[in-house]
């Protein structure tokens, strides 16, 4: 049986879950991530301040709108924290929050689609649900 940390399938909408343990990401690690690792970027701020990048949920390789390098605990955390985003630049808080929720929802939907296509087995799916439910978020 494949581990959740392995690539589940290789296709355009492939999903690779990197971290199931929820390792703490240090500030240095987060700062080293590419912009595509974050749910939303404030372009007017990020050029001079990395704090203009919000809600990291892809690992070192980034991912953007694709479903590669997803980190389940950080995706779950990003989904829970999206309504708390405070824009630092010209963008409104509400616009940033809406963009982040839309981005993260695509990943949640992709996980459900992968399960529906039987690309994630029952044990892997149970683990994914547990990671989210442990923190009060329902992925079903």
Secondary structure, DSSP 8 states (H G I E B T S, - for coil): ---TTSBS--STT--BB--SS-----HHHHHHS-GGGEEEE-HHHHTT-GGGEEEE-B-TT--TTS-SSB-HHHHHHHHHHGGG----SSS-HHHHHHHHHHHHHHHHHHHHHHHHTT-S-HHHHHHHHHHHHTTT----
